[in-house]
Amino acid sequence: MTSFMDTVASYGKGISDLDANVHPYVVFGNEGTKAGWKTFNPQSYGIEPLSVMAVVCNNQLIYGIWGDENGDDGDHPMIGEASISLATACFGKGVNGNSGHDGNDVLYIAFPGSDAVPGKDGANWAASNFASFESSIQALGDKLVQRVGSTTGGGDPGTGLVDLPELRRLLQLAVGLVTVLVLLVQARTIVRTT
């Protein structure tokens, strides 16, 4: 059961909720009332439920949707979990419910605005597999991802858009830099605690 199942059901496409085996979705946002529990509401930043997200993982750019939120039922608040269809698209069939990927090398990009939401007719909600659903949101994802960056290093100066191969390369570099920064912070923490 996902946070946005009522909206999915209201689309009238023959499904009552997202299917983790079909729909590449991100658990983005967390809520809770526990003392000291940090919350994050993407809607406070203009991100709308079921909006397309760009996911850079394992040297790939994959499109998914914001499909769920975390509650305060775990040990600590977190965001960034993914449906099994997204996880296996990123890291292969070795990822499953018992063996996930916990590296700091995945970049999620959310896009503000209602134009980031495919809505009732902008996605193949009744798709039977990952490839069918992801391909149904690819054109919207490509349009949204062109918002990132500028024409520096490639693109069309007339439109102000970055070409997609260049943007994919830049996003992959960004994931590498984030990984290096996380490792540096972890190393610094280890040094401080010993």
C-alpha positions in Angstrom: 0.0 0.0 0.0 1.6 3.3 -1.1 0.9 6.8 0.1 -0.8 7.8 -3.2 -2.9 4.7 -3.9 -6.2 6.7 -3.8 -4.9 9.0 -6.6 -3.7 6.0 -8.6 -7.1 4.3 -8.2 -8.9 7.5 -9.2 -7.1 7.3 -12.6 -9.5 4.5 -13.6 -6.8 2.5 -15.4 -7.7 -0.9 -13.8 -5.2 -0.8 -11.0 -5.8 0.2 -7.3 -2.2 1.0 -6.4 1.3 1.1 -7.8 3.0 -2.3 -8.3 6.5 -2.4 -7.0 7.4 -5.0 -9.6 6.2 -2.8 -12.5 6.3 0.9 -11.5 9.8 2.4 -10.8 9.0 4.6 -7.8 11.0 6.3 -5.2 10.1 6.6 -1.5 10.7 10.3 -1.3 9.6 12.1 1.9 9.0 11.0 5.4 6.5 11.9 8.0 6.0 11.1 11.7 5.2 12.3 15.1 7.9 10.6 17.2 9.9 13.0 19.4 13.0 14.1 17.5 11.9 12.5 14.3 13.0 14.7 11.3 10.4 15.0 8.6 10.7 16.0 5.0 7.7 17.0 2.8 8.6 17.3 -0.8 5.3 19.2 -1.4 6.8 22.1 0.6 9.2 22.5 -2.2 6.7 22.3 -5.0 7.1 18.6 -5.8 3.8 16.9 -6.5 2.8 13.3 -5.7 3.3 10.9 -8.6 5.6 13.3 -10.4 8.4 12.1 -12.6 11.8 11.8 -11.0 15.2 11.3 -12.7 17.3 8.6 -11.1 21.0 8.4 -11.8 22.4 5.0 -10.8 25.0 2.6 -12.0 26.0 4.9 -14.9 22.4 5.1 -16.1 19.6 7.7 -16.2 16.3 6.0 -15.4 12.9 7.7 -15.0 10.6 6.8 -12.1 8.0 8.6 -10.1 7.6 9.8 -6.6 5.3 7.0 -5.4 5.5 6.6 -1.6 6.6 8.2 1.7 8.1 6.7 4.8 6.4 6.9 8.2 7.9 6.9 11.6 7.8 3.1 12.1 11.6 2.6 11.6 14.6 3.2 13.7 15.4 6.5 12.0 13.9 8.8 9.3 15.1 8.2 5.7 14.2 8.8 2.1 15.5 7.2 -1.1 14.2 3.7 -0.9 13.0 2.4 -4.3 10.5 -0.1 -5.7 12.0 -3.4 -6.6 11.5 -2.6 -10.3 13.6 0.5 -10.0 16.2 -1.2 -7.9 16.7 -4.1 -10.3 16.8 -1.7 -13.3 19.7 0.1 -11.5 21.6 -2.8 -10.0 20.4 -6.0 -11.6 18.5 -9.1 -10.4 20.8 -9.6 -7.5 18.8 -6.9 -5.6 15.7 -8.2 -3.8 13.7 -7.7 -0.7 16.5 -9.4 1.4 19.5 -7.9 -0.4 19.4 -4.3 -1.3 21.8 -1.7 -2.5 22.9 0.7 0.3 25.8 2.6 -1.4 25.8 6.4 -1.5 26.0 6.5 -5.2 22.4 7.1 -6.4 21.2 10.6 -7.3 17.5 11.4 -7.2 16.3 14.5 -9.0 12.7 15.7 -8.3 11.1 18.4 -10.4 8.7 21.0 -9.0 5.4 21.9 -10.7 2.3 20.3 -12.0 3.9 19.7 -15.4 6.1 17.0 -13.8 3.0 14.9 -13.1 2.0 12.6 -16.0 -1.5 12.4 -14.6 -4.2 10.0 -15.7 -3.3 9.8 -19.3 0.4 10.7 -19.4 1.7 7.3 -18.3 0.9 3.7 -19.0 -0.3 3.1 -15.4 -1.7 -0.4 -16.4 1.7 -1.5 -17.8 2.6 -5.1 -17.1 6.3 -4.5 -16.8 9.0 -2.0 -15.9 10.1 -1.3 -19.5 6.5 -0.5 -20.7 5.9 1.9 -17.8 9.3 3.6 -17.9 9.1 4.2 -21.7 5.7 5.8 -21.2 7.2 8.5 -19.0 10.5 8.9 -20.9 9.5 11.8 -23.1 8.2 13.8 -20.1 11.4 12.8 -18.2 13.6 14.0 -21.0 11.7 17.3 -21.1 12.1 17.8 -17.3 15.7 16.8 -17.1 16.6 19.4 -19.7 15.7 22.0 -17.0 18.8 21.0 -15.2 22.0 22.9 -16.1 22.6 25.4 -18.9 24.1 25.5 -22.4 27.6 25.5 -21.0 29.4 22.5 -22.4 26.9 21.7 -25.1 23.3 22.2 -26.0 21.4 24.6 -28.2 22.0 28.3 -27.4 18.7 29.1 -29.1 16.7 27.0 -26.7 18.8 27.2 -23.6 18.6 23.4 -23.3 21.4 20.9 -22.6 21.6 18.0 -24.9 20.7 14.7 -23.1 24.0 12.8 -23.7 25.9 15.7 -22.2 23.5 16.0 -19.3 23.7 12.3 -18.6 27.5 12.6 -18.5 27.3 15.6 -16.1 24.8 13.7 -13.8 27.0 10.7 -13.7 29.9 13.0 -12.7 27.7 14.5 -10.0 27.0 11.0 -8.5 30.8 10.4 -8.4 31.4 13.6 -6.6 28.6 12.9 -4.1 30.2 9.5 -3.4 33.6 11.1 -2.9 32.1 13.7 -0.5 30.2 11.1 1.5 33.4 9.0 1.8 35.3 12.0 3.0 32.6 12.9 5.6 32.6 9.2 6.7 36.4 9.2 7.0 36.3 12.4 8.9 33.7 11.0 11.3 35.8 7.9 11.8 38.8 10.0 12.6 36.9 12.1 15.0 35.5 9.1 16.9 38.8 7.3 17.4 
